[in-house]
């Protein structure tokens, strides 16, 4: 009823095609979606009440440890940007001042991505819109604009391994005013609220790399997906509901901390062994 078609040409890229940031599907270059490769899907729709743009990355088999590490670094930056709160100033902030939140985990591992972190998005208009953006810039462009309440941005860090794979996580978020624990005098604090409700790929997450705050954020987000999207699917498309439910199950701290705990136990056992041997 409200849908008026795609908001841009879908980017459907498997394997090495995913390393091409704006890959355009073609009969000459398309690759089969398999259980061996990373698969990236970036799509959106035009609706009478809004425009969407969402990217999710999947692996339907057994990803390599490097692929899981890269995805988790991207996910950590995506969560950190989505979860930040910042003071509204007369002179900003600008998106370029928040961009580091999405890149810092990749940078700490010597990795990066060569595109902006977030673009404005309109309502049944262009999918990439100003006046504000989130990205690194050298000299401040004349068209740049501070972040304001009510604006919508994408949150889309990624990583692209030339000739091998590409991964990106993208959701749309709204700038909102937040009432926090304390109130600094004459201050207004803003933050983001995600309006995209699509699960993330558990098969690519190294849970031991996530902080407690990141796990809490992911659990809260996935609970919202369940509560909002679940009732729309459960009686109309059971297959889609089961797919959603499988990818939004609660992450426990025991699961996320398991590798570190096992290592600690091994160290303790080894210490006792050395004591008895000596």
Buried (B, 14 or more C-beta within 10 A) or exposed (E): EEEEEEBBEEBBBBBBBBBBBEBEEEEEEEBEBEEEBBBBBBBBBBBEEBBBBBBBBBBBEEBEEEBBBBBBBBBBBBBBBBBEEBEBEEEBBBBBEBBBBBBBBBEEEEBEBEBBBBBBBBEEEEBBBEEBBBBBEEEEEEEBBBBEEEBBBBBBBBBBBEEBBBBBBBBBBBBEEEEEEEEEEEEEBBBBEBEBBBBBBBBBBBBBBBEEEBBBBBBEBBEBBBEEBEEEBBEEEEEEBEEBBEBBEEBEEEEBBEEEEEEEEEEEEEEEEEEEEE
